[in-house]
Amino acid sequence: MLTKQQIEAIKPKEKLLKVSDGDLLYIFTFPTGKKVWKVLYTLDGKKGTITIGEYPLISIKEARLKRDEIKIMLASGISPGQKKKEEKQKQLEGMSFRELIESYRDVVAPTHKGYIQEVASLNLFIRLFPKLMQKPVSQVDQLDMIEFRNERLKMVKAATVKRDLGLLGGVFKYARQELRIITGSPLTDISKPSESDHRDRRISQNEIDQILKAFSYHPTFQPVNKKQQTAWAFLFAIETAMRASEIVGMKWMNITDDYVLLPDTKNGSSRKVPLSMKAKELLELMKGIHEETVCTLTSANTLSSYFWQVVTEKLKIEDLNFHDTRHEATTRLSQKLLVQDLAKVTGHKDLKTLMKYYNPTATELANKINGVG
């Protein structure tokens, strides 16, 4: 049997190192130096492995006691591996709705592109619905989801509630397909709220002038601080239809004479955004600010926060957010591009979604019909 001194004297090697303590118990030393207790056994001609835990968190005495328990199971013809699976499944079946959401938040959400918003929403559900969170997942039913939907509709717009239900749909899918603790989703046959008409907010030249003045920025000089860069990004967005996240993520290595390459966009694919002469002039103003990135704004949230502080709090301009620049830009570009070319610029994969961003005024349409430039 191994002593404490012998175990601590084991040095890691390039490959996993296995040392026997005797009677089925082994300590494995990883190249990183981590040491883990394992029991290697054979039952009915089949080999199996049970991981006991990491040394020294699991002492020599504790590891041997656990090994002895496993030997008793083997003598009774019980598979330790199967029993461990059954115990884990039993534990999962008693999981509360909160524990399920936390598991999804920690395991699944980080694999998604919009995981930051997903995590924020899931944490919000936990705070707002403590009673629902205490219920076992197996007891969460359609009435719970109807109540959740109706309560959320009192707090936020229908479009947000629709996204909330979509997110919970992913949570229940995880519980059904990965954890195997439910057989169906309580969201089945739950009607989603009808969304209100899509935004058609346009940005007037007068508003643009007000915003630039409030940011103390004129589009002929280099924006030095982050607030001036927000004003610059506002103008660049109107010219290119790029999202806030795409603008703050721009790198000089991805900018050519004619376009900006966006390697990773919201819909999961890359996109090349063609540059107008005005967009090129705006980019020239940013040269020398940072060696790698065009902006020094760290995130879309930072940009939107600066925009909100000035436009909403200071200027009191009603119902205008940074994303409305995408509506304005798309509508302006539609005067110059065919619809299929416009979709290439904006990155929309279906025309139905693209049309939500095409918001011409009746006067603009009348001018187009009459050939007025």
N, C-alpha and C positions, 0 to 999 in steps of 0.2 A: 504493500500500500504506500501511496505517496505521502510525503511529509510536506508541511508548509514551505520549508526551505527548498525542497526539491522542485515544487511547483513554481516558486518565484524565481528559481534558477533557470527555468526553461526560457530560452531565447527564441524570438520569432525568426522564421526563415522565409525564403521567397515563396514557398508553398505551405499549405496548411499542414500543421504538425500535430499528430495524434499520439498521446501517451496514455497507457493503461494504468488505472488505479487498482485494477483487479476486479473480477466478478462482474463483468458487463459495463462497469463504469470507466469512462475515458474523459480526459481533459484535452480539448482541441485548442491549439494556439494559432491565431491568425497572423498573417504577415504584418498587420497593424499593431500586433502585440496583445490584442484582446484574447482572453482565455475563457472558454465556454465548456461547461459540463454537459456531457451527453451519455445516454445509455444506449448501447447497441445490443439488440436482441434478435432471436430467431423464434418464430412461433408458427407451427404447422408448415415448416419448410420455407417460410417467408421471412426475409430480413426486415427489420424496422429500426427506426431511430427516434428517441425522445430527447428533446432538448430540455435540460433542467434549469439552466440559467448561467449567468456570467460570474466568474470568479474575480474578485473576492466577495461580491454581493451575496453569492451563495457559498457558504463556507464548506470546508471538506466534510464536516460532520453532517450538515444539511443535505449535501449532495448524496452522501451514503445512505442517509435515512430515506430519501426519495427513491434511490435505487432499490432499497429493500422493499418499499411499497410496490414498485413495478415488478419485482421478482414474485411477490405474492399473487399479483394479477396474472402473471404468466403461468404460474403453477396451477391457477384455476382455469386456464384456457382463455383468459380475457386479453384482447389486444389492447395494449396501452394507447396506441395511436388512435384506434377507433373510439376508445373511451374518452380521450382528450377531445376528439371531434364532437362527440355527443354532448360533452359538458359545455363546449364552446357554443354549440347550436342552442342548447337549453338556455344559456346565458343571453344569447342574441334574441331569443324568442321573448324574453322578459324585458327587452330594451324599451325605454321610454321614447316618446316622440322627440324629446329634446336630445337624447343620446344619439338617435338616428340622424337628426339634423347636424349635430356636432361631428359625427363620423363622416357624413357626406361633405361637410365644410372642410374637414381636415384632409380627407383622402381624395375625393373626386373634384371638388371645386378648383383646387390649384392646377389641375390639368386643363382648365378651360381658359380661353383667351380673356374673357371678361370676368376673371375670378375675383378681382377686387370688389366689383359691384355685387357679385353673388354672395361673397362673404359678408358684406355689409347688410344685405337684405336678410340673410339667414340669421345673423345676430339680432337684427331688428325684430324678426318673428319671435325669437326666444324671449326678448324683453317685453313685447306687446301682448303675448298670449301665454302667460305662465301656467294657467290652468290646463290649457290644451297640451302644453309641453310635458305635463306630468303623466298623461295617459300612456299606457303601453301602446306601441305601434299597432299591434294586432287589434286594438279596440278603437282606433281612430276610424271613424266612418264618414259617410257622405254628409250627414247632418253637421258634423264638425266642420267639414270643408265649406258647406253652404254658409255656416255662421262666420267662418274665417273670411270668406269672400264678401259677405255683407258688411262686416265690421271694417274691412279694409276700404270698401267703397265710401265709407263715411270719412275716411282720412285722406285718400288720394284719388287721382283720376282713374277712369276705367282702364286706360292703357297700362297704367302701373299695376293695377290688380291683375290684368291679363298676364303680365310678365311674372307676377308673383305666383300665380297658379301654374305657369309653365315651369318655373323653378321648382316648385313642390312636386310637379310631375316627374322631374328628374330625380328628386329625393326618393319618391315611392318606387320608381323604376330600379334604383340602386337597392332598395330594400327587397324588392321582388327578385331581381335577376342575380345580384351579387351576394346578398346576405341570406336570401331564401327564407325570410321570416314572414312574408305575406304572399298570398297567391294572386291578389288583384289590387288595383289602386282605388282608394276611396274617392278619387277625382273622376272616376268613370260616371258618365251621364250628368256631370255637373256643368251647367251652362256657364260659359265665360261671358263677362259683361261686354256689351257692345261698345266699341270705341267711338268717341266723338269724332267729328270731321277732323281730318289731318290739318296741321298748322299751315297757314298760307301767309304767314307774316313776312312782309317785304320790308326792306330798309331804304329809307329815302336819303337823298343826298344831303338834305338838311340835318338828318340824324347823324350821318357820317361826319359832317362838319362839326357838329356839337361834340361828338365822341372824341374826335381827334383833339379838339381844343381842351376838353376836360382832362385828357391824358398828357397835355402839353407836348403834343407831337405833330410835326409837319413832315409829310412823306418825301422830303428832299434831304433830310439829314439822318445820320445813323442813330438808331434808338439805343441809348446808353443803358438805362436801367430797365428793370423787368416790367414796369408799368408801360413804358414807351414801347417795349417789345410786344406787349399785349395789343397796343394800338396797331403796331406794324402787322402782327399776326391777323388782326381783324381785316385789314386791307388785303393782305395776301390771301385770306380765305375767300373773300368776295371775288377775287380775281381767279382763283383756281378751283373752288368748290371742295377744298381739302378739309378734313375734320381737324378739330383742335389737337387730338392725339397724334395725327399724322404730321401736323406742322411742327409741334414741339419735338417730334422724333426725327426730323429731317437731319441727315448727315451730309456734309460736303462731298464725301466720296460717292454719294448716290445722285449727285446733281450734274447734269450735262448741259450743253449749250441750249438744248431744246426741251428737256423734260426733267422731272424729278422722279426717281425710282423709289417706290415705296415697297420694300421687300416683304413686309408682313402687315396686311390691313385687317380691318374688322371682320371681313367675310372670309378670312383665311387664305387669301391669294395675294400675289404681288400685283402692283399696278404702276403704270407709267403715266404721270400727269403732265401733259404738254404745257409749256410756258408761253404766255403772251409776252409782248414787249414790256408791258407794265409790270408783270410778275418778275421778269428778268431784272428790271430796274430796282424793284424792291429787294431782290436777292443781293444785288450789288451793294446795297446799303448795309447788309449784315456781315460782309466780309471783314475779317480781322477781330470780330468779337470773341469767337471761340474757334479753336483749331479743328475740332472734330464735328461739333453740332452747330447748326445754323443759329438756334436760339439758346439762351441760357435758362429759359423757363424749364423747370424740371418735370412737369407733368401737365396733362390736359386739365386736371383739377385746379392746379395753380393758375393757369391761364384763365379758366372760367371764373375763378374766385376774384381775380383782379378786375375782370370785365364786369362782374356783378357789382362789385363795390363802387365802381365809377358810374356805370350805366343805370343801375337800378337804385342804388342808395343816394348817389350824388345828383345825377341828372333827372331822376324820377321818370325815365322813359319807360312807358308801360309795355309789359308783355314782350320783352326782347331779350333773347339769350344768345350766346355766341354761336350756337348751332344754327341759328336762323341765317347766318351768312351762307350756309350751304344751300338754302332755299333761294336766296338772292342770286348767288353765283350760278346755280343751275338754270334759273329762269333767264338770266342774262346770256349765258352760253347757248341757250336754245335758239337765240336769234341768229347764231352763227353756224351751228352744227346740226346735222341730221340726228334723229333720235338715237340711232344705233351708235353714232360717234359720241354723242353726249353720254351714253351709258358707259362707254370706255373711259371717258374722263372721270366720271363720278364714281365708277366702280360698282354700279348697280347691276345685278345679274338678272333682274326681271323688270319689265317695263311698268308693271303695276306699282312697284315701290318707287321707281324713278318718277312716276307721275305725281307722287306726293310732294316732290320737291320742285315741280314745275308749276309756278303760281303767277301767271301773267295777269295783269289788270285788264279790264274790258277795253280801256283806252289803248293799251299796247296791242291788243288783238285787232282793234279797229284800224290802228295805224298800219299793222302788218297787212291786213286785207287791202287797204288803200295804197299800199306801197310807200308809206311815209317812213322815212328813215329815222 
